[in-house]
Amino acid sequence: MIQRRQNQPTATAEAPQEREVLTSQVAAKRTAERAGVDPQVAESVLAAFFETLRDSLVEGERVALGDLLDLGVVREPARIRRDTSGRFSEIAPAHNRLDVRVGDLLGDELSSLRAAGVLLAMPSGNRFAEMLEEHFAKLGWRVQRTLDADSAQTLLEGARPYLLVCDHTLPGRDALVARVKGDWKTGAVPVVTMHTRFEDLHNPSGLLVQGDLAVFEPIAVAPFLRSMDQLLAQATEEAAVFERQLRFRVPVIEKDITQAFELGDSFFRDAGFRDDSLVALTTAYREAIRNAQIHGSRRDESLCIDIEFLLDPRRLTISVEDEGNGFDHRAYFSQLNGSEPVSLARERHDQGGVGGLGIYLMARCADRLDYNDRGNRITLSKERPEQCPPECPPECPPESKETE
């Protein structure tokens, strides 16, 4: 059995973004920061360097840039091109081309990246692991094996792999997955986790950061390999859209809820949220979790909450889904239109109901709020760079335990 990651349809993906280009202005700014000099001085020096580089190449000199690159202009002589029959076709005129040779330092770093390949965190002597190693080796990948989480972490810090496969027998496997997916340097690495019981994922003993593909043994080798090939293709496509993705499952237990709050706070800060926008986002996020805990799950500690973060260059999208029956969110919003939320909440209380202000608070602190049809999944989004909506006060509380 194979369980793939499924992004929620309400988390709209932007068109693939072009990779950033290091312009001379950006290079000057970074150089100034690194050298501790005035940015204008750095820009002038950099401009003079580029001019010297250009003149040297035009004059036929080779330019050695330390251990990074060796550049030179090579003159290609005129030559005759013939078609496949051997008859005269055309004369290719002489032309100049730029010859680029990679220096030792840069070459070693690039080689280490290419060598990262596939990391199998699986026990030795495992026939399944041997078949995986053989499969990827035939495709030209370098495969590395490790027997424990600490060794895997060390390898990850040295050269980022393109795929990580973690067996259920690996000591510290869940903590390793949490570190890999939670770190900005390795968060985009596709992670495959192998399991023997569905309960390990469905009813975790604590907050569980999930990988990108869950595989349940026993499974045939061919479907497993096809699934990993598809995962690699999917990861490549998503990397062009999302800067970070993080999914985790949280039992409806207070200590785990608190851990989910802390994980969100860290992610938001790392994503660049500050001041009022951070307060607003944290408020909406915690409110969504509290609603799922109190109203959606009715505090039933046998249930769990699924949370997902999707960060693209323009916005952060958060999805919070509980296992409850949901509610009629359309009716609530129709009542809210034209009504003052505090009065509406007081009216609900007088009628024996609870809550009402929580949704209003989330709507004011997020840029967009959506529910699924059932009403048990809420999706919040916040723009980057983030500015707290004017209506949302910076003093808004971090959470409310009795709202809906």
N, C-alpha and C positions, 0 to 999 in steps of 0.2 A: 504494500500500500504506500502511495506517495501523496503527501500533502504539500501543495505549492503555496507560496505566498500569493495572496490576492489583494491587490490594492483596491480600496473602496471607490466606487464610481463617483462619489461626491468630491473626491480629491482630484480636481481637474489638473492635468499635466499641461505645462506650457510646451510650446514647440521647442525642439532641441536648440540649445544655445551654442553659438560658436565659442571655441576655446579662446581664452583671453590672450591678447597679444601684448608682449612687453615692448611698449613704445619707448622712445628715447626719454620722454618726460618722466615716465614711471621709473625707468632705469636710473635716471638722475636722482629722483626722490629717494629710492631705496639705497643708492650709493651714499647719498648725504646722510641718511639715518645710520647706515652701517659705519661710516667713517667719522661721523660726528662733525660734519662741516656744514656750511650754509648751502641750501639747495641750489641757489643761483650759481655759486661757485662750482658745485658738482656738475650742473648742467653745462656750464662753459667749458669745463675740463673734458667732459664727455663729448661735447660737440667738436672740440679740437682733436680728440682722439679719433673720432669717426673720420674727420677730414684727413688726418695723417694716414689712417688705414686705407682710405679710398685712393689717395695719391700713390701710396706704396704699391698697391695692387695694379693700378693703371701703368705704373712704370716698370712692371714686370718683376717686382720683388715678391718673395714668399714671406708671409707673415706668420710667425709662431706665437700663438696666444697661450703662453705657459703650457700646462698639461691638458688644455681643453681642446683647442683646434689649431690646425695648420692650414693656412689658406694660400692660394696662388692662382694666377691666371695662366691657363694652358691654351696654346694656339693649336687648333685642330686643322690639318691641311685639307685642301680640296680633294674630293674623291668622287669616283663614279659609282652611282647606284644602278644596279641592274635588276630586272624583274626575274621571276623564277625560271623563265625560259633561257636566261642568259643573254638576251638581247639588251642593247643599250637603252637605258631608261632616262637618266638625267645626271647632271653634275651637281654634287653638293658643294657649295662654295666653302672656302676656308672661313673659320669663325673662332672666336675666343669663348672659352667656358671657364667657370670658376671651379677649381679643384679643391675639395674640402676633405681633409684627413682628420680623423678623430684622435685626440691626444690620449696618452696612457691613462690619465686620471679619469677623464670623462668616459673613456672606453670601458674601464673597469666598473664604473658605476652603472653604465648602461647594461653591461653584461650581467651584473648582479641582479638587475631588475628582470632581465629576460630569463635568468636562471631560476627566478622564484618559482614559476610554474605552479604545480599542484602540491599542496601540503596535505598529507594523509596522517591524521592523528588517530592511528589505529594500531592494535597490537601486532607484534611480529609473528610470523607463521600463519597469519590469517589468509586463507586461500582467496577470500573475496577481495582483500586488499591487494593481493598479488595480481589478480585479474585487472583491477583498476589501474595499477601501476603499468601493466603491460599495455592496456588500452591507450592511456595518455602518452606513453613513450612512443607508440607507433604514430601518434599524431604530432610528434616532435616536441612534446612538453617534457620538462625536467620534473621528476617527481621526487619529493622528499618525504621521509617517514619520521615520525616521532612517537614516543610511547607515553608521554605525560604532558600535562597542560603547561608546565613551566618551560619545557623544551620547545613546545610549540610557540609560546609567547616570545621566546628568544629569537626563534627563526622569523617570526612576524616582524619583530623590530629591526631585523637585519635587512630583509628584502621582502616586500609585500607580495604574497602569492596571488594568483588569479583565481584560485579556488581552494577552499578549506573543507575537508571532509572529517567529521568528528564521530567516532564510534561511541556507542553507549557504554563501553567498558573503560573508556578513558577517565582516569581519576581527575576530578575538577573540570569536567567537560562543560557544564552549565556556566561556571564562572568564566571559563575561557571564551565562550560564545558571547557572554555579556561584555567582556573587555574588548573583544574584536569589533562587535557591532556598535559599541558605545564610544570607541575611539575615533577621532576625526581622520586619522591617517589610515586606518584599516576598515572603517565602517562600510566602505563600498565593496569590500571583498565578499563574494558570494560564499555562504556557509551552508553546508549540508550536514544535518544531524541525523544519526541513525538510532532507531529505537526498537525495543521489543514489545512495548506496551503503549497503547494509545493513551492510557491514563496518565502517563508521564507528562504529556503535553496538555491534556484536557483538564486535569486536576493537579497542578503543580503544588509542591509543598510550600512555596514562597513565590515572590515575584520572579518570573521567568522571561528573560530576553530571548526571543526566538530567532532562529536562523532563517534562511531564505527557502530551504527545501527540507522537509521532514520525511524520512524514509523509514518504513516499518518492516522489520524482518519477520518472516523470510520473504525475499524478493528475488526475481530472476535478474541475472546480470544485464541482459540486453535492455529491458525497460529502464533499469537504473541508469545505464550509460546514456540512453536517449534523453532521459530527464535531466541529467547533468549537462549534456550538450545544449539543451533548450534553456537551462538556467543561465549558462554562460552567455548565450545570445541575448536573453532577456536582460541580464545585468549590464551588458554593453549598451543596450538601448536606454535603459533607465539612468545610466550614468551620465548620458547626454542631457537629461531632464532634471534629475534630482541631485542635489549636493549631498544630502544625507537622508537615510531612511532608518527608522527604528521601530520595531514592533515588540511588545511585551504583554504578558498575561498576568493579571494580578488577582489573587484570591481576595474575597470580600472580608478581609481581616485587617484590623486597624493598623498593625505594625507594617503590613504590606502596602496598605494605602499610603501610609506616611513615606515609605520608600519610593512609591510612585511619584509622590509630590517632589521629593528630593531629586529624582531622576529627571523630572520635567524641568525643575529649576536650573539644573546644571546644563541641560540641553539648550534651553532658551538663552542662557547667558553666552554659551559657546556660539550660538547662532547670531549673536550681535544685539540682542534685545537689552535695552538699558532704561533706567529711570521710569517714566510714566508708562511707556509701552510695555516694559517688563512687568510692572504692577498689574496692568490691565490684562495681559496675556496670562499671567499666573492666576489671577482671580478667575478668569473664564475657565481655565483648565481645571483648577481645583473644584470649582463649582460643578463642572460636568462630571467629575469623578464622584463627588459627594452625592449628586443626584442619582448616579448609577448605583451607588452603594445603598443609599437610604430608600429611594423610591423605586428604582428599577429592580434591585435585588432584594429589597425588604430586609436588608442586613443579614441575609441568609449566607452563613460562612461556608456553605458547601458550593456556592456559586463563584464565578470569576468575572472579571472585567477585562476586555481586550482593548488595548490602546495602541495607536500608531501615530508616528510623526513622519511627515513628508516635507522636506525642506528643499525648495527650488530657489533660483536666484531672485525671485520676486516676493515669495511669501512662504509662510509656514502653515501647514495644514495639519490639524489634530483631529483624530477620530477616536471616540470613546463609545464602546458598545457593551451593554450588559446582557445578561441571559434572562431578563424578565419579560413580561408580556407587553411592555411598551405602554404608550398612552396616546390619546387623541390630541396630538400637538396642533392639528389644524383648528380644532374647536377652541383651543386655548388662544391661539394667535388671532382668531376671528373675534374673540371676546376682548382681547387686548387692544385691538384697533379702535381708537376713539375713546379708550378708557384710561384712567390713571392707574398705573400698576399697583400702587399701594392700596388704593381703594378696592381694586379687584382682588388683591390678596386678602384684605380684611373681609370682603364678602365671601370668599371661599372658606375662610376660617369660620365665619358665622354659620355657614351651611354644613360644617363638619369636615370640610376639606382642609388640606394643608398646602403650603408652598405657593409658588406663583412668581415671587420676586427673583428667584434664581435664574429663570430663563430670560427675564428682562435684563438682569445684571450681565449675563453672558452676551446677550445681543448688543448691549451698549459697549462692552469692553472688547469685543471681537469685531473684525471688519465684515465678517459674514458668518451666519449660523444656519445650518441645515439639519433636518431630521430625515431618517429613512421612513418609508411608509408605515412600518410597524411602530415606530416611535421609541425604539430601544437603542438607536445609534445616533449620536450627534456628531456633526462635523463642524469644527471651528477653523477659521483662517484669519491670519494676521499678516499685513503687508510688511515688506522689508524695503527700505529702512522703516522702522516701526515708529509710529506716532500714536499715542493713546488718543482715541476719539475725544473731542472736546467735551462731550456729555459725560464721559467716564471720569469721575474724580480720582486724582492720584491717591487719595486716602482710602479708596474702596478696600474692604477687608479681604485678606487672603483666602478666606473660605467662609461658608455659612453652612451650618450643619442641619438646618431645618428648612431648606428651600427646595424648590423643584424646578 
